[in-house]
């Protein structure tokens, strides 16, 4: 049985129990003339109406969100609880009025019979049973309507006990005890109405449950990558809450990494709270420990430019920063320069003090060409030239996987692998492959693109 079925089943049983208790108390109250029992009948009648509202509310609240109700229908439970509160207040006022009227009148004939006492004992037993069942399901489903219904039955236990005590006092000759018991019941009902009303109004005006925001923030701060929580809003809707959050993250992180941080926050919070919907906005911030290279790289990305080979020279007053950027090779030099100039202006705003910047522009190619293979004799000749050129460069241990293609303009497209000893530094490898690339261009004038992949000798 799912949660929705549990809620509806226990709510339906409460309707039946409330109706039975109301009928029995009303009959016995009229027969005995006890204002205490009649007030209890009115209280049970209120419970019957409240139980009916609860049954309607739990059925409505489980409906999913739609185009008109974006946050679902869960607040129907809160509305029903508010109506119950109003009924409780009216009932309390009526009971107090009738009880005071009897006290001022002097004496009233009340017949204390065995069935009057029996009905109050039965009422206590039924109320105790329903209260336990409702509290259990309310806790399992986090249902405000069922919690309100359980509160009604819990208050009934105490009020029935007060009426029962009043009957015993009447039997001992203290006739005003029945009216006093009625007033006591009314005050208990009023107190229950106050607590229920306060909680219901808080839900309806979107007041966040006490301590919930602090707990969600505490959980979010345990997630790796979260720097601060800048804003947190919690909107309760019955058994669930909607959460809106703004999280500060390191601006150097990739979009995928930021998305993973948001996912981790949502998963951790859901482990503690039944969150209906989670909206997380992220704010990139600069951390104090960012390197100059990281700052240049991030600002470059903001301009859709990939900055690499970043080098920094620091003096007492100046920073000298050099790096390469790739720009669409189909742009004119004027267009490319304007693009780089905008990046340079933002870098001057980013860094304090004197700043010298020199940017090398690399053409970024995204061409697609149809290529064909070379005749076998021509391909063998080109291979021999490549191997011969590589042998003249120190530390290049082996050249292999050579692929040679020719485009529609009869220009050569060459890819190859070359090996180095494991201990050679990457910076030196890059310098050597650049030399090899230049030597191949020099030896093969028809080459328009040479791509060299470096790897360890025994990879």
HELIX and SHEET records of a PDB file:
HELIX    1   1 UNK A    3  UNK A   32  1                                  30    
HELIX    2   2 UNK A   35  UNK A   61  1                                  27    
HELIX    3   3 UNK A   75  UNK A  105  1                                  31    
HELIX    4   4 UNK A  114  UNK A  141  1                                  28    
HELIX    5   5 UNK A  144  UNK A  171  1                                  28    
HELIX    6   6 UNK A  177  UNK A  204  1                                  28    
HELIX    7   7 UNK A  212  UNK A  220  1                                   9    
HELIX    8   8 UNK A  255  UNK A  272  1                                  18    
HELIX    9   9 UNK A  292  UNK A  302  1                                  11    
HELIX   10  10 UNK A  333  UNK A  350  1                                  18    
HELIX   11  11 UNK A  376  UNK A  391  1                                  16    
HELIX   12  12 UNK A  426  UNK A  443  1                                  18    
SHEET    1   A 3 UNK A 226  UNK A 237  0                                        
SHEET    2   A 3 UNK A 240  UNK A 250 -1                                        
SHEET    3   A 3 UNK A 275  UNK A 285  1                                        
SHEET    1   B 3 UNK A 307  UNK A 314  0                                        
SHEET    2   B 3 UNK A 318  UNK A 328 -1                                        
SHEET    3   B 3 UNK A 354  UNK A 364  1                                        
SHEET    1   C 4 UNK A 371  UNK A 373  0                                        
SHEET    2   C 4 UNK A 398  UNK A 407 -1                                        
SHEET    3   C 4 UNK A 412  UNK A 420 -1                                        
SHEET    4   C 4 UNK A 447  UNK A 456  1                                        
END                                                                             
